[in-house]
Amino acid sequence: MKKTIFLFAFLCVSLVQAQDFLGVINSYFNEHRTQLGLSAQDVSDIHIYNQHFSKSTSVNHVYTAQRYQGIEVFNAIANFAIANNVVRHIENGFIGQLSQKVNTTNPTLTPQQAIQKAALHLGLNTPVGLELLGTPENNKYVFSNGNISQENINVKLVLQPNDEATFLRLAWDLDIHLKDGSHWYSARIDAQNGQLLNTHDWVSSCNYDADSTQIHNHTIATTNESVLLKSTIKRNFMTPNDGSSYRVFAMPNESPSHGLDEVVSEPANAIASPFGWHDTNGVAGPEFTITRGNNVRARADLAGNNGGNSAEGGAGLDFDFAFDLDQQPLGYIDAATTNLFYWNNIMHDVWYQYGFDEASGNFQEFNYTGLGVGNDSVNADAQDGSGTNNANFSSPPEGNKPRMQMFLWSAAGPPGNPLTINNGPLAGNYTATSATFGPGLPIVPLTADLALVLDDDAGVSTDPNDGCDNITNGPSLVGKIVVIRRGECEFGFKVLAAETQGAVAVIIVNNVPAAPIAMGPGAVGGSVTIPSIMVNQADGEAIILSLSNGDTINGTLVETGPFQLDGDLDNGIIAHEYGHGISTRLTGGAFNSNCLQNAEQMGEGWSDWFGLMLTMKASDTPEQRRGIGTFVIGQPNDGIGIRPAPYSTSFAVNPFTYGATNNGNISQPHGIGFVWATMLWDLNWALINEYGFDPDFYNGTGGNNIAMQLVIDALKLQPCSPGFVNGRDAILQADLLANGGANTCLIWNVFANRGLGFSASQGGSNNRFDQVEAFDLPVECSLGSLDQSLNNFRIFPNPSNGNIYITSRIDVGDSTISIFDINGRKVFSQDVSMDGTIQVNAQGLKTGLYLIKIEGDNFTHNAKLIIK
């Protein structure tokens, strides 16, 4: 009931605010539509579909959709930042002269037919049992899943522009979440002829771009000891007193390669998670004693079917599961699930402080403030059996649950030799790869005779040794290690069929001349309880031939390593995946998940950056090599990782600039995102150089905290379908709104240094090959060689008690130091000669935030100053 009341109150408040803002927006368009290339008719039907207030910038973000005769124009969005009924910023995506470009407003196809056409175009089965649910409103329909989707299928009528926005076709807009979770398609079907006009995928995957020869060629350095004592780390914020504790690789540790596991007590943030991480109703006391709560439900999806069990902490919420990495990951599944739960909650709580909150569309089951919709906590799947060497995150619109799928990664180093043949001419040790399902290989050797499976070829398979049809020699398989050839059916099906006949283990023989693979479970592999391996084709066929000739072969299976690596322990990748949800929800508003689908969009870059930021340590340096995913690919901590280069401010380590986005060898979207994250990482370090580093990621005041705030604010300000120039300008605008532009020239210097200077052009954001880089600065940041250079002055300590030191890297002569309060009043002034380091005594100032200005004959330098 409480949730219903909150939601009703939110909707009522939203309606009032929307009506108020609609007047502001209409007035703005009346005054400015001509210069925006719009007619009165183009702005006569505006729909406010999302809005929220940001404390950091003191503006209301209002997202409006353009409509024509009541039909929404797909992704034609005008994004307003409004304060005191004044438009402070606009990103206009409305299309001009609509009436001349629309083909029709009357559909020929029904919405049911559109779903059928979409299934055909996407290669899906024909929908079965489609039912209209509820009453359609404003050309919006909800249908049952038709046995092709995990969720109900939403359908609405839209106008789909072509890339140049010169023509708009009437279309049915619908979304289909595939049953295996691999894709969540958002598609536009021509409402006249059923043609597939446009497709987006709400699932973002963490594919790697590095040359495979550079991967898995190192022995991974891990720390296997555990910190047995409870963590003594105290945060500078209150935490809910629920008694919870979790053994994890805690923030800021990136992975087992970067630090020890430890038990962290009551880590939930009181502002973001006021009732702890296991509450879902806003009343003291946990609703769950498993890895499930208001922000995330983490469970072991070993079968890859979006099910599985969560880790159990008991009434005391004690999630202390030992990590022993000298085994296959299944052996520490509860520990991995706990780490996944912890890091999803950390991402929720930290970024809540910067504005990814309930009002802006974050991921929560129950919204304590009554703002936003709720019912969209993250489903996080540990050791998901539906894939390997990857991770993904699906980001549907507000009110729909996202899903994070974390997979196992191939073992670092060469495969082990878990199979020994003990007799005959084939005696010896054999290389093999374990399956990703079942119990894994035993530590105690399992010895038995081998037996070759025989089936009746009653199905599509014509190979009697692939176990895909009815097994005909079941009695001969009892107590044996059964040999099966890879073939037409799923690995899990083969192994389970052999287990049902009494097999104690299974050897799958590869049917192609390639290395053995880590076999996935398929639909039924989650029910397998015996170990299985794959051997290469040559070795396996020799075994099959010998068994076919009637030879007796005795074999032994034992775990010899190396062991698969678990993405659930790579906290940078967890943060990366969650970051897709943040950038998707904040760009274009939480009810639109289609604004980061264009060619030049930087989603992968923001996600890399999110992971980098929460794994920073005070000992880090700007030039330090920070690779993404080094743990899961078995590289040392300073390895290249899964991107074209490590992140570093050093051009000797990372020389990439904006022009690299035109290079076809830089992949889309991961390589493009990498270039953007390179710039954001430089920006972070420039701000740290100016304001210092603060290890308090929640409430800190360092340059890293300023960077975190600017990026979140910029995501809200930038247009739908942004390119690099849009992203840069949004950060500049965020600094102007939040800090009065105190960091304008610092920001310009950073971006110009990487080719995104004043004259840079992104071309069309839907074209990734038309960028033009430039390294120049705007005139206000280049008046003299010293003007506001980010490297000229260092002000420390900051925060300060008023006893301040200022270091000038170059003798700039007579200067004036002025300090202004947040209301713009000058509260301190001193004339100095800036040569080396000078001292300024302003100890009479009250605690608070100030602007310090250093002025000389041909330069001005502004910086934020905090008096404590």
C-alpha positions, 0 to 999 in steps of 0.5 A: 500500500505504501508503494502505491501511495508513493507512486500515486503522489509522484504521478500527481506531483509530476503532472503539476510540474509537467504542466508548469514546465510545458508553459516554460517550454512553449514560451521558449519555442515561441521565442526561439523556434525560428533559429532552431529551424522549427515551425509552429506546427513542429512544436504544437504537440509536445509531450513531457515524458520524464523529468527530475531535479538535480541538487548539484546543478539546481536545475530541473531536467525535462525531457520532451518528445516531439509528436505529430498528430498525437504520434511520437517521433522516435528519438526526436527529443528536446532536453531542457535544464530549467531553473526558476522557470528559466531555460538554462540549457537545451539540447534540441533534437526536434525535426523541422517541417514534419508535415512535409516529411511524414508518409502517413498516420494510418497504419495498415498492419495491426500491432499483432502483425507487427510482432509477427513480422519482427519475429520473422526479421529477427530470426525467432520462432513464430509467436504463439498465443499472443494476447492483448493485455489491458486496454490500449491507450494512445496507440500503446498496446501490451501483449503477452510474451508469445513464447518468444520473449521473457517479458510482455511485449510493448507496442506503440505507434511511432514515426521513424525518421531516416538517418538524415531526418528527411523522411519519416515512416509510420512504424510500430515500435516494440521490444522483445527480450529473448528467452535466453537473455542474449538480446533485448531488441527494440525494433521499428516495423513499417506499419504499412509493409512490415519492413524492419526499419530500425533495431536497437539492442538494450543488452550491452556486452563486454566483448574484448578487442585485444589480439587474442595472442596477447591474452592468457599468456601470463600466470595470474598473480593472486593473493590466496590468503584471506583476511580473517578479521572483520574489516576495521574500515570506518566510513565517514557516513552513517550506515544502517545497523542491520548486522550484515557482513560480507566477505568480498574484494571490497572497494577499491580493490579491483580483483583478487590480483589487486588485494585481499578479500576481507569481511566488511560489516554494514557497508550500506549507505544510509542515504541511498539504502536507509534500511540496508541492502536486504530491505524491500518495504521501507520498514526496519528489518530485512525481507531477505536473508539471501543475496537479495534486496532493494537494489539487486537480486544476485544468484548463481545462474549456472544453467544459464536460464535466468534462475538459480540460487542466491547465497544464504546469510541466515538471520544474522546476514553473515555472508562469510564464504571462504575464497579458495581460488585454487579450484574451479569457480563452482567451488566458491560460488557462494563467495562469488555471488556475495561479491557480485551482490556487494558490488552491485549495491556499492555501485547503487549507493555511491552513484546515488550521491552524485545524482543517479537516484530514485528521481532520475531513474535508478535501479530499486525495487522500492523507492523510499522517496516516492519519486521514480517508479521502482520495481526495477532492481537489478537481476545479477547472474553469477557464473551464468552458464549461457556464455563465456569470456564476456559479461553483459547488462540489459538496460530497459526503460524505468520500471523494468528490471535490468539484468547483469550476466557475469560469465566465466573466463578461460583459464590463464595459461595452457590447458591442463592434463586432467585425463590419464589413460592408464593402460594400452597403447594410448597410455599417457596424459591428455590435455582437456578443458572442463565444462562450465556446468556440473560439479567440476573435476574431482580433487580426489582422482576418479578412475574407471573404464571408458565406454563409447556411447551408442544411440539409435539415430532416431532424430536429426543426427546420423552419428551413433556416437554423439548421444543426441538420440536414444541411447541403446547401450545403457547397461554398458555405461553404468559406472563408466567414463563415457566417451561421446562425440560432439555433434548436433545437440547441446553439451548439457543434453549429452552429459545428462543423458549419459548420467541418466544411464549411470555414467560417472563422468563424460569425455566429449570429443571435439568434432573439429580440428581446434582446441577444446572449448569450455562447454556451456550447459544449454537448456538442461546442463544445470541438472548435471551432477557428474564431471565432464571434459572436452578433448581435442579431435585427434586424441578423441578419435583415437580413443573412439577407434580403440573402443570401437575395436573392443579394447579396454581402456582404463582412465583417471580424471583429476583436477590439475588446473589451470582454473577458469577465472570468474568475472564475478571477482573482477570488480572493474567489469561489474562496475563497467556493466552496471555503468551501462545502466547508469548512462542509458537511464540518464541519457535522454531520461529514464523512460527512453533506453534508445539514446545510446545506440548511435555509431559514435555513442560513448557508452563503453567509455563511460562504463570503463570510467565508472570501473576505474573511478571506484578502484582508485587508490591514494597511491595511484599516479596519473601515468600508471597503467590501468588495464580493463579486465586484466584479472579475467584474462590472466594478465598482470595488473599493469597489463594492456587488458581488453582495450587497445591500450591501458588507460594512462595520462602518458602518451607513451602508454596511451597515445590515442586521440579523437582522430582514432575514432575514424580508424576502422581497426578501432572497434565500434562501440568498444574501441570508440568508447575507449577513446572517450574514456581516455579523455575522461581519465585525463580529466579526472587526473587534471581535476585531482592535480587541481583539487587533490584526491579524496578516498571517500567516494561518497562524500569527498571533495577531491578532484576525483569527486568533482569529476564524478559529479561532472560526468553524472550531470553531463549525462543528464544534460547531453542530447539523445544520440550524442557524439564526442563534441556533445559529450564534451560540451555537456561536461562544460555545461555541467561545470558552468551550472554546478561551479560557475564555470570554475573549471572551464579552461581546465576542461578545455585543455584536457579535451584539446590535448586529446584532439577534441579541441575547440575546432573539432567536429563530430560530423553526424553522430550516426557516422563513426568515420566523419570525425575531425580532430583539433587541438586548439582552445577557445579564445577565452582560454588562450589569451596568453600562454599562461591563461588558466592553464591547468598546469601553472598553479598548485593550491594546497592544502585543499581543503584548508584551514585558511593557511594556503600555499600557492605554487607557480610553475613559472615566475608570473610576477605581480599578481592579486589573490582574491577569494569569493564566497558562494554568493560572489562577495569578495571576502579576501584579497592580497597582492603578491609576487608569484615566484615559486611558492607563496603563503596566503593567510586567510584563516578568518574565513568561515567553513564552506566553499569559495572561489579563489582567483589569481590575476596578473597582467595577462592571465586569470586562474580560477579554482575551487577552495574549501575551508574546513 
